[in-house]
Amino acid sequence: MTCRGQREAQVQRLTMMVTPEGDWVFPDSPEFLGALGDPEPDYDAVGYAVRNLGFIKFEILNQTIIEIELHPRNVDQMALFSVQRQLLSSEVGLFRIKHLSNSAWHSEISSSAEHAIVRLTELCTPAFMPNSSARFSAEPRDSTALFRSSSRAPHPLRIIAQKWRISFGHFDLNVVSLAARHNVQMAIVGVKSRERDPRFRFFGVGNEWAGDTFKAAAPGEKVENMPDKEYGGWASQFFRSVADSGQPRFDLVTAAMQYQEEPGKPQRNVRYERLLLPWKTPSDEVFITSCSRVIEKEGAENLVPVEEDSSVIR
């Protein structure tokens, strides 16, 4: 290859490394070797840094595709945020994410910076596993399916998901009015960074299991203090998880609910779809909208007696 050809090849491929602290350095530079802790590595230093030290490899190929290589389990938030900020300012329209999982490399393509940012967050967020309960279970569903639903027959929760996306997760009061206009059953829960106890901020129409008395007094109350306290403690886990990850969660929930207005009576079995969306606010509090759609309620012959409640793993 001629010297001119070598220069063109170098221009066509730009490789940078992002340190765990979020700093950008060139491979083989003194800054990179200092962060690596080895001034004269006789091995693949870039690959080692990505696999073991939480570095992220960032390459721009021919000004048309950005390739991001990382080991999600080892990546710190500062490095992740640094890469995501760079993607927001990029004019490139194609993104390849290479990530290490279970000792194997996987590769996927994104056609927008927004999708690549969301996918990187998903990869680097530890999987949330709620405590098991004999009365409640949540089956995760793909939240992106809400955006793919037909415009002729849209999913009932699609309108709120679209509002979250076009608002870039910034909360405003139009969220409440939008839910009311489209008859979406919604509650709003706030999670402060220091307090960590999810608290109700708003109770919309529906949610009849809570009863009118509790709904009137709910704003400011901890989620775990719901009339059905076992359900409240179980649900609190999900709100904390969504606040921490900053990502939506869409579940099919099966629950044996104890209605406030029916103390001592058998629990009612209900299945519903629940969409949890995290919203940014001017303060350190994250608002999480909980929108639900009842799928089915079981008849009296299938009700679960109160005395059968237990902590046996479902």
N, C-alpha and C positions, 0 to 999 in steps of 0.2 A: 504493500500500500504506500502511495506517495505521501509526502508530508502534508500536501493539501488535502488528500483524502482522510488522513488521520485527524486533521483539524476539523473537517466537516463531521466526522464521526463523533468527535468530542462535543461539538455544538449540538448534535442531534440527540445526545443523551446526557442529561444533567442528573447527577446522583447526589442526594443529601442524606444526612442522618439526623434524626431528632433524638436528643438525649432524654432520659427519664425526667429531667427537670424542664423539658420543653425547649431547649436550646437547639439551634440549627448549626451543624458542623459538616465539613467535607470529610469523606473517608480519607484516611491516611494523613489527615491534618494533625498538627500538634494538639489541637483542642479535642479531636476525636480520640487520639491515643491517650491523652490525659484522662478523659472520661472512661476510657476502656481500662486504664490502670496498667497498661503494658506498652512501653515505648517502642519495642521491637518485636511485634508478634510474628511468629513463623507459621501462622495458620490463617484460615479465613476469618479475619477479625470482624468483618461486617456481618457475616452469617452468625458468628458466635454472639455478637452484641445483640442481634435481633432475637435469637433463640433463648438466650439466657439472662440478658441484662435489662430487658425492657426497652431497648432502642427500637425506633421505627425507621425503616428504609423508605425513602421517598424519591421516586425517579420520574422525570419528565422525558418521554420518548417522542422525538420528532415533533414536538409542540402539539401533538394530537392526542396523546394518552398519558395519563398519570398512573403510575404503578406504586401501590403502597404494600409493603411487606411487614408483617408483625406477628408476634406471638401474643394473642390477646390476654392470656392468663398473667403475663408479666408486665403489661403496659400500665403505667401510672397515668392518672388523669391529666397531669400537666403536659405530658407528651401527646396524649390524645387531643386535648384542646388546641394545642399548637398546630397539629396537622389539620384539624377541622377548620380553624381560622384561615389557614392557607387555602383550603379547598373553596371557601366562600369567596375568595378574591380571584380564583382561577377562571380563565376563559376557555380552558380545555373542556371538551364535551364528553370524554370517555374516560372511565376510571376502572382500573383492575385492582382488586384487593386480594392479596395472597396472605393466607393466615394458617398458622400451625395449630392443629388440633389432633389429639390422640396420636402423636408421633407422625402424622401425615400432613402434607401441605395441601391446601384447598385453594381454588381460585374461582373468583366470580367477578362479573362485569356489571358496572352501573353506568347508566347513560346520563346521569345528572349529579351535580355536586351535592344536592340536597339528599338524594337517596344514598349516596356514598357516606355522607356524614351520619345519617340515621343508622346505616348498616354497621359502621365502625363502633358506634355506641352500643348497639345490640351485641356485637361480638365481645366487647370489653366489659360488659355488665355481667356480674356473676348471676347464674341462674337462681331464681327465687323459688324456694320450696316451702310452702306454708305448713304449719303444724297440722298433723292429721286430726280429723274429727269424724266421729261416727255419724254426725248429723249434717255435715257440710262437706262439699267437694267442689273443686273448680277445675274444669277441663280447658286448658289454654286453646285459644283459637287465633287464627291469623288476622291481625287487625287491618292489614292491607286489603283484605277481602272487602272491607267496607267501601273502599274507594273504587274497587273493580265492579261493584254491583251495578246492574243495568239502570240507566237513567229513566227508563220506562217503569221499572219496578225497583226503585232504590230501597236499600235496607233502611228501616226506620231510624237507625242511629247514624246513618251516613252524614246527615246534615251537620251534626255536631262535630264529627270527625273532620269534615271539610273545613269547618270554621276554625278548628284548632290548627290545621295545616296552613291555611292562608294567613292566619294571624301569627304564624311562627311561634305559637304557644303563649302569646301574650294575652292575659285576661282582660276583658272589659265587660260591662254590664249587658252588652248585646247578646252575650252567651245565654244569659237567663231568659231574656225575651224571646230569643230564637227557640229555645227548648219549649217555652210556653206556647208559642205559635204552632209548633209542630207536635204538640201533645207528647213530648218526650219526658218520661219520668226521670227526674234528676235531683240529686243532692250535691252540695259542695262541701268538701272537707279541706281544712287548712292544716299544713304541717310546717312548723317553724324549725329552722335548722338547729336550734339549741334545745328547745323543749321536747321535740320528737314525739309528742303525744298527738295523734290526729284528732282534730276537733271539728264538729259541724259548724259551718258558716251559713248554710242555707238548706232548707228543705222544700222541695217543690211539690207539685201535685203527685198523687199516687202514694206509694210506700205505705199502704194501709196497715201493714203488719205493725208499724211503729205506733199507731194510734194518734188521735188528734192532740191528746194531752202532751205526749212527748214531743211531737213535731213543733208545738207552740213554744216549748221550752228548750228545744234542741240547740239553737245557735249558741256557741261557746262551750257546749257540753262535749266531753270526750266521747269518741266513737265507742270505746270499750264499755261505756255506761249505758248502752242501749237497753231497752226493756228486756230483750233476750241477751243477757250478758255474755253467754258463750259465743253467740254469733258476733257480738260486738268485738270481743277479743280476737276472734278469727279474722274478721274483716279488717281490723286495724293493721294487721301484718301486710296486707296488700297495699294499703294507702302509703305506708312507710316505704315499701319497696318501689312503688311508682315515683314517689317524691325523690328517692335516692337516684334512681336510674334516669329520670327525666324522659321516660319512654311510655307510650300507651300500653295498656294491657286489656285484652279482650278475652273473656272467659264465658263458658257455659257453666252456670252454677246450679247445683242441685242442693236444696236446703230443706230441712224440717224446721219450720219457723214456729216460734211461740208468739202469738199475737198478744199485744198489750191489753186489748179490750176483752180478751178471753182467758184470764188467768185460771189455771187449773184444768183447762180443757185440753184435749189432744192437740198435738202440733199439726200444722198443715204442711204437707209436702208441696214444694213449688220448684219449678225449673225456670231459670231466666238467663238471658244474655246480659252481660254486664260489661260496659266499656268505661275504663278509667283513663282519664286524660290529665296530664300535669300541665299547669298553667303558671307562667311567670307573673309576679306581681312587683310593684315598686319596693316592697319590703323584702325581708329575708324569708317570708312565708310563701310556700308553694300551695296554690289552690289545685285541688283535684276534683274534677267533676265525675260523679258516678251516675252514668246513664244506664238504664236497664229496660228490658222488654221481656215481659212474662211469656214463656213458651207454653207452659201448661200448669194447671193445678190439679192435684189428685182428689178424688171424691172421698167422702167420709169413710168408705170401707177400707181405704188405704192409708188413713191417718196413723201417725206414729204416736203411741201413748207416751205421756211425759215420763213415766217411770222407766221407760226403756232407754232413756238417754244414758250414754256411757262414753268413756274415753277410748274405747276400742278402736284401733286404727282401721279406717275404712278400706 
